[in-house]
């Protein structure tokens, strides 16, 4: 058995360090930080991310169904609420400034990268147990906190001159930090201490693939500029 020396999330991140770096330091992310990202790329990303969040809310509903106790059900339900009531609301507010209504967002056709990522998460959730599902979900939840926190420290990133200051501000808030910390703690609770080598390897596979799909999602937005 593997004795945990740190949180399961940190161990997964270390095992997929190349993928994690490609995700959190993507050119799309850097464009958010310095404001150089073409706004058409951001609008395209936002519309796709709105659809993405609809599927992620379904994934957390699946987590409620797969939970074996009320504590896990409430934890998954809390995150689902954050998706439906916080993140999706942010998208609607941002897009309203560009003349896009919530109905417009829901009617947007799904890009291939959106379909690939969301269906992968739902498939892993259906195939595996609750831990498998949350490992597939966690690169998004915690990754956005790490990205938001890092970008908030960039000079001028949170100033109004940066068109993406509101997005950065939302993902660097204390409230979102708590969401990320709960996601990490949830993994540790579900893992229950020790994991076999083979079990950990399977979780790394899921985590690595989900992180690669995050990279593809950023690239989908950036490719609009080509």
Residue pairs with C-beta under 8 A, 6 or more apart in sequence:
1 194
1 195
1 196
2 194
2 195
2 196
2 197
2 200
3 194
4 11
4 188
4 191
4 193
4 194
4 195
5 11
7 184
7 185
7 187
7 188
8 184
8 187
8 188
8 191
8 195
8 203
9 138
9 142
9 183
9 184
9 187
9 188
10 184
11 200
12 135
12 138
12 203
12 204
12 207
13 20
13 207
15 204
15 207
15 208
16 204
16 207
16 208
16 211
19 208
19 211
19 212
19 215
20 139
20 143
20 211
22 211
22 215
23 139
23 143
23 211
23 214
23 215
23 218
24 143
24 146
24 147
24 150
26 215
26 218
26 219
26 222
27 218
27 222
28 37
28 41
28 45
28 218
28 219
28 221
28 222
29 147
29 151
29 218
30 36
31 37
31 38
31 41
31 222
32 42
32 151
32 157
32 164
32 167
32 168
33 150
33 151
33 154
33 157
33 162
33 164
33 168
34 154
34 156
34 157
34 162
35 156
35 157
35 161
35 162
35 163
35 164
37 164
37 222
38 224
38 225
39 98
39 163
40 224
40 225
41 221
41 222
41 224
41 225
42 163
42 164
42 221
43 95
43 98
43 100
44 220
44 221
44 224
45 217
45 218
45 220
45 221
46 91
46 94
46 95
46 105
47 95
47 100
47 104
47 105
47 108
48 108
48 110
48 111
48 113
48 114
48 217
48 220
48 221
49 91
49 217
50 88
50 91
50 92
50 95
50 105
50 106
50 108
51 105
51 106
51 108
51 110
51 114
51 118
52 114
52 117
52 118
52 217
53 83
53 84
53 87
53 88
53 91
54 88
54 106
55 118
55 119
55 121
55 122
56 83
56 118
56 121
56 137
56 140
57 80
57 83
57 84
58 122
59 118
59 121
59 122
59 125
59 133
59 136
59 137
60 76
60 77
60 79
60 80
60 83
60 137
61 76
61 80
62 122
62 125
62 126
62 133
63 72
63 76
63 80
63 125
63 130
63 133
63 134
63 137
64 73
64 76
64 77
64 80
66 125
66 129
66 130
66 133
67 73
67 76
67 130
68 130
72 130
72 186
72 189
72 190
75 182
75 186
78 182
79 141
79 179
79 182
79 183
82 179
86 170
86 175
86 176
87 170
90 166
90 167
90 170
91 105
92 102
92 105
93 166
94 166
94 167
95 101
95 104
95 105
111 220
112 220
113 213
113 216
113 217
113 219
113 220
114 217
114 220
116 213
116 216
117 210
117 213
117 214
117 216
117 217
120 136
120 209
120 210
120 213
121 133
121 136
121 137
121 210
124 132
124 133
124 135
124 136
124 206
125 132
125 133
125 136
128 206
130 190
131 187
131 190
131 191
131 203
132 202
132 203
132 206
134 183
134 186
134 187
134 190
135 187
135 203
135 206
135 207
135 210
136 206
136 207
136 210
137 183
137 210
138 183
138 184
138 187
138 207
138 210
139 207
139 210
139 211
139 214
140 210
140 214
141 179
141 180
141 183
142 180
142 183
142 184
143 211
143 214
144 171
144 176
144 180
145 171
145 172
145 176
145 177
145 179
145 180
146 180
147 171
148 168
148 169
148 170
148 171
148 172
148 173
148 176
149 171
149 172
149 177
151 157
151 168
151 172
152 158
152 168
152 169
152 172
156 162
157 164
157 165
157 168
158 165
158 168
158 169
158 172
159 165
162 168
170 176
195 203
